[in-house]
Amino acid sequence: MNSEYDIVVAGAGIAGSLAAAAASRKGAKVLMLDRNDESEVGKKTNWGWVCGDAVAKSHLDFISDHIDLKFGDPELDLKVDGVYAFSPDLEHKFLFDGEGYSLDRPKLAKKLYQYAIKHGAEYVPKFNVEGPILEDNKVVGVYGRDGKNEQVKIKAKLVIDALGIASMIRRKLPVNNYIEKEVSTDDIESTGRYIFNFEATHDDLRYYDPHNALIHLNQVLAPGGYGWVFPKRGNRMNIGLGVEKKSLEIRNSKLNKKDTLHMLIEDYIKWVPIIKNTSLDETDSNGKGYWSVTVRRQFDSLVYPGYLGAGDSMAMPNPISAGGIGPAMVAGVLAGEVAGEAIAKKDTSLESIWDYNIKYNKDYGNKTAGLEVFRVYLQSMNNDLINYGMAHFLTEEEAIEISYGRIPKLTLRSTFNKLLSGIANINAFRNLLFVVDKMKTLNEIYNQYPNSPKEFDAWKAKVSTEMSGVKEKFKPNPV
Ligand SMILES: Cc1cc2nc3c(=O)[nH]c(=O)nc-3n(C[C@H](O)[C@H](O)[C@H](O)COP(=O)(O)OP(=O)(O)OC[C@H]3O[C@@H](n4cnc5c(N)ncnc54)[C@H](O)[C@@H]3O)c2cc1C
């Protein structure tokens, strides 16, 4: 390990390996640091590569177009035609996302890592990153402990933080207006999942579909979140569930229960009636795991002097699906490219790396504030309202538009001409109109993402005003 690099990438998961590959391809001297040994690269926690493993094809295509990396066997475990979200009564389903793949996460991580190494990035395993080295409020490297538990400092012209949700670099930055140090618990889902070998007792495409990934919205089974059954190759499935803390507390108090996430997952598995003879698929010791995922818009800025963040470290997972693989891929590539270009032109100033903010916003980020609004609205609905809403409020086309963060082309207001019954349902529909207006406003604000750091504070204030209004209006109200 040399003492100074152009770029240190902290974390060699999805975002980190892609950032290292993209920056190396631009000619930068790059070092990746991760606590994992090479044999377990990309492992998120002691629990393994904890994930639902689903990714949209469009995100893989983005990577192939940008850095000429193609995907296939074995990392693409199974192709799926789409992702369907079911209403709690299972009477209605909406297509939520298009063609995609169920991944073999350990194999994907290995492929991304090897690609970074092939392009010249170096890797130090068993390195625990503890924080940023700061000089004059600028990040100039990272410190941590190596495999011998010795304190090591590594200087770099730029640091890319890809340490995941609990990033030790982000949380030790000085208080600043660009990067938030912590994520509110209201914006976090506690999640867990099993990978099962199983036998199907009978076919019922509402619970398990070998060609589609299924999401079950249900405020009793998964308060503030959802359950999922994603098919994998062979007779295997990825089955899991996410909950939001406050929603779980309210649900438990209404039902007079003391259920925990672990208990809810067990209940959900029993609720899926078509499976029997399940056993954990312990390939790569990855059969069962728990971890957290954010469901808010990404941080308003992804850069700070000397620092760029990508993936879960920047709260990038999609606010309604919690899908974070795609955004981590997009962000990793863009952060690596912008950082590599900044090194090549010998300008690593904040103004120079600001381009990453602009590019990420254009390619993915500009819709997520609107999706956060929709997520907050959804969490305020009980099962009856979700059932009714999925039956009466939206056409399938309108729902698809919303799930992509776009404003439906058909005017929802015309639905008022439909017969809606029940005061709670009518209020929920009025709230939906409010939400769609807010999504539109936020999309417009994001389409004017600041071109330079100078305009950032005023822009951020507009986002905060809109978002706090929404969070005041809608509170979790499960069951
Ligand atoms: C249960 C669950 C299900 C999910 N399902 C899906 C899904 O189906 N589809 C989807 O798109 N997304 C899903 N997600 C989200 C997705 O898994 C993440 O968004 C994705 O892993 C983010 O990648 P990343 O590279 O940013 O971070 P991570 O994958 O978390 O990688 C971080 C890396 O940093 C390393 N690291 C962390 N701290 C340190 C440290 N202090 N020192 C050294 N190294 C460190 C870790 O070892 C790891 O290699 C799910 C998440 C969970 C928890």
The ligand as an SDF file (V2000), in Angstrom:
LIG
                    3D

 53 58  0  0  0  0  0  0  0  0999 V2000
  -33.1840   -6.9740    3.3690 C   0  0  0  0  0  0  0  0  0  0  0  0
  -32.8390   -6.0630    2.2300 C   0  0  0  0  0  0  0  0  0  0  0  0
  -33.4030   -6.2860    0.9890 C   0  0  0  0  0  0  0  0  0  0  0  0
  -33.0780   -5.4770   -0.0970 C   0  0  0  0  0  0  0  0  0  0  0  0
  -33.5890   -5.7900   -1.3050 N   0  0  0  0  0  0  0  0  0  0  0  0
  -33.2210   -5.0920   -2.3850 C   0  0  0  0  0  0  0  0  0  0  0  0
  -33.6470   -5.4730   -3.6790 C   0  0  0  0  0  0  0  0  0  0  0  0
  -34.3290   -6.4850   -3.8820 O   0  0  0  0  0  0  0  0  0  0  0  0
  -33.2690   -4.7090   -4.7350 N   0  0  0  0  0  0  0  0  0  0  0  0
  -32.4880   -3.6150   -4.5680 C   0  0  0  0  0  0  0  0  0  0  0  0
  -32.1980   -2.9280   -5.5620 O   0  0  0  0  0  0  0  0  0  0  0  0
  -32.0250   -3.2440   -3.3600 N   0  0  0  0  0  0  0  0  0  0  0  0
  -32.3510   -3.9550   -2.2600 C   0  0  0  0  0  0  0  0  0  0  0  0
  -31.8440   -3.6140   -1.0400 N   0  0  0  0  0  0  0  0  0  0  0  0
  -30.8930   -2.4950   -0.9360 C   0  0  0  0  0  0  0  0  0  0  0  0
  -29.5040   -2.8950   -1.4750 C   0  0  0  0  0  0  0  0  0  0  0  0
  -29.1030   -4.1050   -0.9110 O   0  0  0  0  0  0  0  0  0  0  0  0
  -28.4920   -1.7800   -1.1640 C   0  0  0  0  0  0  0  0  0  0  0  0
  -29.0390   -0.5730   -1.6320 O   0  0  0  0  0  0  0  0  0  0  0  0
  -27.1230   -2.0170   -1.8030 C   0  0  0  0  0  0  0  0  0  0  0  0
  -26.4530   -3.0790   -1.1890 O   0  0  0  0  0  0  0  0  0  0  0  0
  -26.2640   -0.7550   -1.6650 C   0  0  0  0  0  0  0  0  0  0  0  0
  -24.9660   -0.9860   -2.1160 O   0  0  0  0  0  0  0  0  0  0  0  0
  -23.7460   -0.1230   -1.5410 P   0  0  0  0  0  0  0  0  0  0  0  0
  -22.5720   -0.5130   -2.3510 O   0  0  0  0  0  0  0  0  0  0  0  0
  -24.1150    1.3000   -1.4570 O   0  0  0  0  0  0  0  0  0  0  0  0
  -23.5690   -0.5640   -0.0260 O   0  0  0  0  0  0  0  0  0  0  0  0
  -23.2880   -1.9860    0.6150 P   0  0  0  0  0  0  0  0  0  0  0  0
  -23.7800   -3.0720   -0.2700 O   0  0  0  0  0  0  0  0  0  0  0  0
  -23.8140   -1.9120    2.0010 O   0  0  0  0  0  0  0  0  0  0  0  0
  -21.6850   -2.0840    0.6560 O   0  0  0  0  0  0  0  0  0  0  0  0
  -20.9240   -1.4230    1.6460 C   0  0  0  0  0  0  0  0  0  0  0  0
  -19.5350   -2.0210    1.6940 C   0  0  0  0  0  0  0  0  0  0  0  0
  -18.7860   -1.2720    2.6520 O   0  0  0  0  0  0  0  0  0  0  0  0
  -18.1310   -2.1560    3.5460 C   0  0  0  0  0  0  0  0  0  0  0  0
  -18.0040   -1.4710    4.8410 N   0  0  0  0  0  0  0  0  0  0  0  0
  -19.0020   -0.9410    5.5890 C   0  0  0  0  0  0  0  0  0  0  0  0
  -18.4910   -0.3350    6.6890 N   0  0  0  0  0  0  0  0  0  0  0  0
  -17.1450   -0.5090    6.6340 C   0  0  0  0  0  0  0  0  0  0  0  0
  -16.0650   -0.0610    7.4590 C   0  0  0  0  0  0  0  0  0  0  0  0
  -16.2680    0.6660    8.5650 N   0  0  0  0  0  0  0  0  0  0  0  0
  -14.8060   -0.3650    7.0810 N   0  0  0  0  0  0  0  0  0  0  0  0
  -14.5760   -1.0850    5.9550 C   0  0  0  0  0  0  0  0  0  0  0  0
  -15.5500   -1.5220    5.1290 N   0  0  0  0  0  0  0  0  0  0  0  0
  -16.8290   -1.2260    5.4550 C   0  0  0  0  0  0  0  0  0  0  0  0
  -18.9920   -3.4020    3.6070 C   0  0  0  0  0  0  0  0  0  0  0  0
  -18.2000   -4.5070    3.9740 O   0  0  0  0  0  0  0  0  0  0  0  0
  -19.4970   -3.4830    2.1560 C   0  0  0  0  0  0  0  0  0  0  0  0
  -18.5970   -4.2070    1.3610 O   0  0  0  0  0  0  0  0  0  0  0  0
  -32.1790   -4.3860    0.0760 C   0  0  0  0  0  0  0  0  0  0  0  0
  -31.6240   -4.1330    1.3220 C   0  0  0  0  0  0  0  0  0  0  0  0
  -31.9310   -4.9660    2.3950 C   0  0  0  0  0  0  0  0  0  0  0  0
  -31.2860   -4.6960    3.7190 C   0  0  0  0  0  0  0  0  0  0  0  0
  1  2  1  0
  2  3  1  0
  2 52  2  0
  3  4  2  0
  4  5  1  0
  4 50  1  0
  5  6  2  0
  6  7  1  0
  6 13  1  0
  7  8  2  0
  7  9  1  0
  9 10  1  0
 10 11  2  0
 10 12  1  0
 12 13  2  0
 13 14  1  0
 14 15  1  0
 14 50  1  0
 15 16  1  0
 16 17  1  0
 16 18  1  0
 18 19  1  0
 18 20  1  0
 20 21  1  0
 20 22  1  0
 22 23  1  0
 23 24  1  0
 24 25  2  0
 24 26  1  0
 24 27  1  0
 27 28  1  0
 28 29  2  0
 28 30  1  0
 28 31  1  0
 31 32  1  0
 32 33  1  0
 33 34  1  0
 33 48  1  0
 34 35  1  0
 35 36  1  0
 35 46  1  0
 36 37  1  0
 36 45  1  0
 37 38  2  0
 38 39  1  0
 39 40  1  0
 39 45  2  0
 40 41  1  0
 40 42  2  0
 42 43  1  0
 43 44  2  0
 44 45  1  0
 46 47  1  0
 46 48  1  0
 48 49  1  0
 50 51  2  0
 51 52  1  0
 52 53  1  0
M  END
$$$$
